[in-house]
Amino acid sequence: MTAVKDSVHDYISLDPVAADLVDTPEFQRLRHIKQLSTVRLVYPSASHTRFEHSLGVYHLASRALSHLGIEGEEAAHVRAAALLHDIGHGPYGHQTEDLIRRRTGRDHDEIHDLLDGSVVGETLETHGLDPMHVADIVDGGGGLGQLVSGELDVDRMDYLVRDAHHTGVPYGTIDHGRLVRQLRYRDGQLVLAEGNVQTAESLLLARALMNGTVYRHHTSRIAGAMLERASERLVDDGLPIEEFVRMADHDLLVALGERVPDLGKRIERRTLYKRAIWAPLSAVPADVVELGHDETRAAEREIAEISDVAPEKVIIDAPPTPRIKESRSRVVVDGVVQRLESASELVGALRATERAQWRLGVYAPEVARDEVAAAAVDVLDLPMHVVSQ
């Protein structure tokens, strides 16, 4: 066993398969993709990477498998999937995921093509593992795929604790030791054992609190929206999408600085656009909440024309409508498997909180903020009180 010192889990023991996978180019690339992308522009110490997070997910998956009594070849495939679950991420992780999905039709957890004929795929085969089975598990397939990608997955358990540790924000602290120990399989479904409604609620609450203070911080949202627009222009300018997907964070930042400097340099130097509009869900027409990509770009161009600024200086940021995936976690209550949303009154309160925290953002350079705000109110049919001050 190879031991790796980790800031969250102390020592992580790598089996021979994991030790060889860590040395592959595909996995080493994760050293250069930050876990929290533009959040580090808000929390300076949030410089941890998807490399260390992936080691943490492997560690928790290994412990979960041990407590579940799952051994042998199937356990080996799950451990490999846990380690490799993030190798499909593009630069800046989730910040470029929508662009990659639109251009390739793939999500980051669809890694079948990536494993086919790659060094990491060959390494799996050398150890007698099926790369396509590993890819299926990463994509959440089969009963054991729930352990890597599901409502009670070890991915979520690691990133909440790790992100809280590195940002210095205490809200993501959860008892992942108990969560791992209380996992059970009932009729092919991953559940938490009897007496663990509060354990499941703690995961839900931690995610909700981290959403408000870390993951959806308005500065990170502005920077992320600017990064997505700049990346889209970079690809439109001729950078092949498959080359874009395999970039690391620093590769993208350099490319944006050279080829999309009006946005790239702003991101690099943190001279970000400002909020012209910051509107709650209750103030936004339903058709605006559901704007698609093309409709959003058309609205941006219209706002820019009315406010007499260049089209690239207006960004509309409409997040998906709030949903709490963890509320569908399964827990055993009085011997019966139930969804957490049925077993917990806390779920309803957190859903209301998520809706209350949702905001539509319209961003622009500070010098154009007033003009853009006035035009956005008109184009998007918003009340005046949502103009950001």
C-alpha positions as CSV (number, residue, x, y, z in Angstrom):
1,M,0.0,0.0,0.0
2,T,1.2,3.5,-0.8
3,A,0.3,6.1,1.9
4,V,-0.6,9.7,0.9
5,K,-0.9,12.4,3.6
6,D,-4.1,14.4,3.2
7,S,-5.2,17.6,4.8
8,V,-8.7,16.3,5.5
9,H,-8.5,12.5,6.0
10,D,-4.9,12.3,7.4
11,Y,-3.3,9.2,5.7
12,I,-4.9,7.7,2.6
13,S,-3.8,4.2,1.6
14,L,-3.7,3.5,-2.1
15,D,-4.0,0.0,-3.3
16,P,-1.7,-1.0,-6.3
17,V,-4.4,-0.2,-8.8
18,A,-4.9,3.3,-7.4
19,A,-1.2,3.9,-7.1
20,D,-0.7,3.2,-10.8
21,L,-3.8,5.2,-11.8
22,V,-2.5,8.3,-9.9
23,D,0.6,8.3,-12.1
24,T,-1.3,8.5,-15.4
25,P,-1.3,11.7,-17.3
26,E,-5.1,11.9,-17.2
27,F,-5.1,11.9,-13.4
28,Q,-2.1,14.1,-12.9
29,R,-3.9,16.8,-14.9
30,L,-6.3,17.1,-12.0
31,R,-3.4,18.7,-10.0
32,H,-4.0,21.7,-12.2
33,I,-7.8,22.1,-11.9
34,K,-8.9,23.9,-8.8
35,Q,-11.8,22.3,-7.0
36,L,-13.6,25.6,-6.4
37,S,-12.7,27.5,-9.7
38,T,-13.8,31.1,-9.3
39,V,-14.7,30.8,-5.7
40,R,-11.0,31.3,-4.9
41,L,-11.5,34.9,-6.0
42,V,-13.6,35.2,-2.8
43,Y,-11.8,32.8,-0.4
44,P,-8.1,33.1,-1.0
45,S,-7.2,29.9,0.7
46,A,-9.5,27.8,-1.5
47,S,-6.7,26.7,-3.7
48,H,-7.3,22.9,-3.3
49,T,-7.5,20.8,-6.5
50,R,-9.6,18.0,-8.0
51,F,-6.5,15.8,-7.5
52,E,-6.7,15.8,-3.8
53,H,-10.5,15.7,-3.8
54,S,-10.4,12.6,-6.0
55,L,-8.1,10.9,-3.5
56,G,-10.5,11.8,-0.7
57,V,-13.4,10.2,-2.7
58,Y,-11.4,7.1,-3.2
59,H,-10.7,7.0,0.5
60,L,-14.3,7.3,1.5
61,A,-15.4,4.8,-1.1
62,S,-12.9,2.3,0.2
63,R,-14.2,2.7,3.8
64,A,-17.9,2.5,2.6
65,L,-17.2,-0.7,0.7
66,S,-15.5,-2.2,3.8
67,H,-18.5,-1.4,6.0
68,L,-20.9,-2.7,3.4
69,G,-18.9,-6.0,3.1
70,I,-18.3,-5.6,-0.6
71,E,-15.0,-7.1,-1.7
72,G,-13.2,-8.6,-4.7
73,E,-13.5,-7.5,-8.3
74,E,-16.6,-5.4,-7.9
75,A,-15.1,-3.4,-5.1
76,A,-12.0,-2.9,-7.2
77,H,-14.0,-1.4,-10.0
78,V,-15.9,0.9,-7.5
79,R,-12.6,2.1,-6.0
80,A,-11.2,2.9,-9.4
81,A,-14.4,4.7,-10.4
82,A,-14.2,6.8,-7.2
83,L,-10.7,7.8,-7.9
84,L,-11.4,8.6,-11.6
85,H,-14.8,10.2,-11.2
86,D,-13.5,13.8,-12.1
87,I,-11.1,13.1,-14.9
88,G,-13.7,14.2,-17.4
89,H,-13.9,17.7,-16.1
90,G,-12.8,20.6,-18.3
91,P,-10.8,23.6,-17.2
92,Y,-12.4,25.4,-14.2
93,G,-14.6,22.4,-13.6
94,H,-18.3,23.2,-13.5
95,Q,-17.8,26.7,-14.7
96,T,-17.2,25.5,-18.3
97,E,-19.5,22.4,-18.1
98,D,-22.5,24.0,-19.9
99,L,-20.3,25.1,-22.8
100,I,-18.8,21.6,-23.1
101,R,-22.2,20.0,-22.9
102,R,-23.6,22.2,-25.6
103,R,-20.7,21.5,-28.0
104,T,-20.1,17.8,-27.3
105,G,-23.3,16.5,-25.8
106,R,-21.3,15.1,-22.9
107,D,-21.3,15.7,-19.2
108,H,-18.1,15.4,-17.2
109,D,-19.1,12.1,-15.7
110,E,-19.4,10.5,-19.2
111,I,-15.9,9.2,-19.5
112,H,-16.3,6.1,-21.8
113,D,-14.5,7.8,-24.7
114,L,-11.8,9.2,-22.4
115,L,-10.9,5.7,-21.1
116,D,-11.0,4.1,-24.5
117,G,-7.4,3.7,-25.6
118,S,-5.9,6.1,-23.0
119,V,-3.1,5.5,-20.6
120,V,-5.6,5.3,-17.7
121,G,-7.7,2.8,-19.7
122,E,-4.6,0.7,-20.4
123,T,-3.7,0.8,-16.7
124,L,-7.1,-0.5,-15.7
125,E,-6.8,-3.4,-18.1
126,T,-3.3,-4.2,-16.9
127,H,-4.8,-4.8,-13.5
128,G,-7.7,-6.9,-14.9
129,L,-10.3,-4.2,-14.7
130,D,-12.9,-3.3,-17.4
131,P,-12.6,0.4,-18.3
132,M,-16.1,0.5,-19.6
133,H,-17.5,-0.9,-16.4
134,V,-15.5,1.7,-14.4
135,A,-17.0,4.4,-16.7
136,D,-20.5,3.0,-16.1
137,I,-20.0,3.3,-12.3
138,V,-18.7,6.9,-12.7
139,D,-21.9,7.7,-14.6
140,G,-24.0,6.3,-11.7
141,G,-24.8,3.1,-13.4
142,G,-25.8,-0.1,-11.5
143,G,-26.4,-0.4,-7.8
144,L,-22.9,0.4,-6.8
145,G,-22.8,3.5,-9.1
146,Q,-25.0,5.2,-6.5
147,L,-22.0,5.2,-4.1
148,V,-20.0,7.3,-6.5
149,S,-22.8,9.4,-8.2
150,G,-26.1,9.5,-6.3
151,E,-27.9,11.3,-3.4
152,L,-25.7,9.7,-0.8
153,D,-22.5,9.5,-2.7
154,V,-19.0,9.8,-1.2
155,D,-18.2,12.5,-3.7
156,R,-20.5,14.9,-1.9
157,M,-19.3,13.8,1.5
158,D,-15.7,14.7,0.6
159,Y,-16.2,18.0,-1.2
160,L,-18.4,19.5,1.5
161,V,-15.8,18.8,4.2
162,R,-12.9,19.7,2.0
163,D,-14.4,22.9,0.7
164,A,-15.3,24.0,4.2
165,H,-11.8,23.2,5.4
166,H,-10.0,25.2,2.7
167,T,-12.4,28.2,2.6
168,G,-12.4,28.4,6.4
169,V,-16.2,28.3,6.3
170,P,-17.5,25.9,9.0
171,Y,-20.9,25.2,7.4
172,G,-19.9,22.2,5.4
173,T,-18.7,20.2,8.4
174,I,-20.5,16.8,8.4
175,D,-20.0,13.6,10.2
176,H,-18.8,11.7,7.1
177,G,-17.6,8.9,9.4
178,R,-21.1,8.1,10.5
179,L,-22.5,8.6,7.0
180,V,-20.2,6.0,5.6
181,R,-20.8,3.5,8.4
182,Q,-24.6,3.8,8.2
183,L,-24.9,3.1,4.5
184,R,-26.9,0.0,3.5
185,Y,-28.3,-1.6,0.4
186,R,-32.0,-2.4,0.4
187,D,-33.5,-3.9,-2.7
188,G,-30.6,-2.5,-4.8
189,Q,-31.0,1.0,-3.4
190,L,-28.4,2.8,-1.3
191,V,-30.0,3.9,2.0
192,L,-29.1,5.1,5.4
193,A,-29.9,2.6,8.2
194,E,-32.6,3.0,10.8
195,G,-32.2,6.0,13.1
196,N,-30.4,8.3,10.6
197,V,-32.9,10.9,9.6
198,Q,-30.8,13.5,11.3
199,T,-27.7,12.2,9.7
200,A,-29.3,12.6,6.3
201,E,-30.5,16.1,7.3
202,S,-27.0,17.1,8.2
203,L,-25.8,16.5,4.7
204,L,-28.8,18.5,3.3
205,L,-28.2,21.4,5.7
206,A,-24.5,21.5,5.0
207,R,-25.1,21.7,1.3
208,A,-27.7,24.4,1.7
209,L,-25.4,26.5,3.9
210,M,-22.4,26.1,1.6
211,N,-24.6,27.1,-1.4
212,G,-25.4,30.4,0.2
213,T,-22.0,31.3,1.5
214,V,-19.6,29.7,-0.9
215,Y,-20.8,28.0,-4.0
216,R,-23.2,30.8,-5.1
217,H,-21.4,33.8,-3.7
218,H,-22.2,36.7,-6.0
219,T,-18.5,37.5,-6.8
220,S,-17.9,34.0,-7.9
221,R,-21.0,34.0,-10.0
222,I,-20.0,37.1,-11.8
223,A,-16.5,35.7,-12.5
224,G,-17.9,32.4,-13.5
225,A,-20.3,34.0,-15.9
226,M,-17.5,36.1,-17.4
227,L,-15.4,33.0,-17.7
228,E,-18.1,31.1,-19.5
229,R,-18.7,33.9,-22.0
230,A,-15.0,34.3,-22.7
231,S,-14.6,30.5,-23.1
232,E,-17.5,30.5,-25.6
233,R,-15.8,33.2,-27.6
234,L,-12.5,31.3,-27.5
235,V,-14.1,28.2,-29.0
236,D,-16.1,30.2,-31.5
237,D,-12.8,31.8,-32.6
238,G,-11.5,28.4,-33.7
239,L,-10.1,26.5,-30.7
240,P,-11.3,22.9,-31.1
241,I,-13.7,21.9,-28.4
242,E,-11.8,18.6,-27.7
243,E,-8.6,20.6,-27.1
244,F,-10.5,23.0,-24.9
245,V,-11.9,20.1,-22.8
246,R,-8.4,18.8,-21.9
247,M,-7.0,22.1,-20.9
248,A,-6.0,22.8,-17.3
249,D,-7.0,26.0,-15.5
250,H,-3.8,27.9,-16.3
251,D,-3.9,26.9,-20.0
252,L,-7.3,28.4,-20.3
253,L,-6.4,31.6,-18.4
254,V,-3.4,32.2,-20.7
255,A,-5.5,31.5,-23.8
256,L,-8.2,33.9,-22.7
257,G,-5.6,36.6,-21.9
258,E,-4.2,36.3,-25.4
259,R,-7.3,35.8,-27.5
260,V,-10.2,37.2,-25.4
261,P,-8.3,39.9,-23.5
262,D,-11.2,42.2,-22.6
263,L,-12.7,39.4,-20.4
264,G,-9.6,37.2,-19.8
265,K,-7.5,40.0,-18.3
266,R,-10.4,41.1,-16.1
267,I,-10.7,37.6,-14.7
268,E,-6.9,37.3,-14.2
269,R,-6.8,40.6,-12.4
270,R,-10.1,40.3,-10.6
271,T,-11.4,43.6,-12.2
272,L,-14.9,42.0,-12.6
273,Y,-18.2,43.3,-13.9
274,K,-20.7,44.7,-11.4
275,R,-24.2,43.7,-10.6
276,A,-26.6,45.9,-12.6
277,I,-29.6,43.7,-11.7
278,W,-29.9,41.3,-8.7
279,A,-33.5,40.0,-8.7
280,P,-35.2,37.5,-6.5
281,L,-37.3,34.7,-8.0
282,S,-40.6,36.4,-7.0
283,A,-39.7,39.4,-9.2
284,V,-38.7,37.6,-12.3
285,P,-41.2,36.5,-15.0
286,A,-41.3,32.7,-15.5
287,D,-40.2,32.9,-19.1
288,V,-37.0,34.8,-18.0
289,V,-36.2,32.2,-15.4
290,E,-36.4,29.5,-18.0
291,L,-34.5,31.4,-20.7
292,G,-32.4,29.0,-22.9
293,H,-28.9,29.7,-24.2
294,D,-29.9,31.3,-27.5
295,E,-32.7,33.4,-25.9
296,T,-30.3,34.6,-23.2
297,R,-27.8,35.8,-25.8
298,A,-30.5,37.5,-27.8
299,A,-31.7,39.4,-24.7
300,E,-28.1,40.4,-23.9
301,R,-27.7,41.9,-27.4
302,E,-31.0,43.8,-27.0
303,I,-30.0,45.2,-23.6
304,A,-26.6,46.2,-25.0
305,E,-28.1,47.9,-28.0
306,I,-30.6,49.9,-25.9
307,S,-27.8,50.9,-23.4
308,D,-25.4,51.7,-26.2
309,V,-22.6,49.3,-25.1
310,A,-20.8,46.5,-26.9
311,P,-22.7,43.2,-26.8
312,E,-20.0,41.4,-24.9
313,K,-20.3,43.9,-22.0
314,V,-23.7,42.6,-20.9
315,I,-24.1,39.2,-19.2
316,I,-27.4,37.7,-18.0
317,D,-26.9,35.0,-15.3
318,A,-30.1,33.0,-14.7
319,P,-29.3,29.9,-12.5
320,P,-31.4,26.8,-12.8
321,T,-34.5,26.8,-10.6
322,P,-33.7,25.7,-7.1
323,R,-33.8,22.0,-6.4
324,I,-32.3,19.9,-3.6
325,K,-31.1,16.6,-4.9
326,E,-30.2,15.4,-1.4
327,S,-33.9,15.5,-0.4
328,R,-34.4,12.3,-2.4
329,S,-31.9,10.4,-0.2
330,R,-33.4,7.2,1.1
331,V,-33.5,6.5,4.9
332,V,-35.0,3.6,6.8
333,V,-37.8,4.8,9.2
334,D,-39.6,2.2,11.3
335,G,-38.3,-0.5,9.0
336,V,-39.6,1.1,5.8
337,V,-37.4,2.9,3.2
338,Q,-38.5,6.5,2.7
339,R,-37.3,9.5,0.8
340,L,-35.9,12.1,3.1
341,E,-38.4,14.6,1.8
342,S,-41.1,12.4,3.2
343,A,-39.4,11.7,6.5
344,S,-38.1,15.2,7.4
345,E,-39.9,18.5,7.9
346,L,-36.6,20.3,7.5
347,V,-36.6,19.6,3.7
348,G,-39.6,21.9,3.1
349,A,-37.9,24.7,5.0
350,L,-34.7,24.3,3.1
351,R,-36.5,24.3,-0.2
352,A,-38.1,27.6,0.8
353,T,-34.7,29.0,1.7
354,E,-33.2,28.0,-1.6
355,R,-36.0,29.7,-3.5
356,A,-35.6,32.8,-1.3
357,Q,-31.8,32.9,-2.0
358,W,-32.2,32.5,-5.8
359,R,-31.2,35.6,-7.8
360,L,-31.2,36.6,-11.4
361,G,-28.0,38.6,-12.2
362,V,-27.3,41.0,-15.0
363,Y,-23.7,42.1,-15.0
364,A,-21.8,44.9,-16.8
365,P,-18.7,47.1,-16.4
366,E,-19.1,49.6,-13.6
367,V,-19.1,52.6,-16.0
368,A,-22.1,51.2,-17.9
369,R,-24.0,49.7,-14.9
370,D,-26.8,52.3,-14.7
371,E,-27.6,52.2,-18.4
372,V,-27.5,48.4,-18.5
373,A,-29.8,48.2,-15.5
374,A,-32.4,50.5,-17.0
375,A,-32.4,48.6,-20.3
376,A,-32.5,45.2,-18.5
377,V,-35.6,46.3,-16.5
378,D,-37.3,47.1,-19.8
379,V,-36.2,44.1,-21.8
380,L,-36.7,41.5,-19.1
381,D,-39.9,43.1,-17.7
382,L,-38.5,43.5,-14.2
383,P,-39.6,45.9,-11.4
384,M,-37.3,48.8,-10.7
385,H,-36.5,47.8,-7.1
386,V,-34.2,45.0,-8.4
387,V,-31.7,47.5,-9.8
388,S,-28.4,46.8,-7.8
389,Q,-26.9,49.7,-5.9
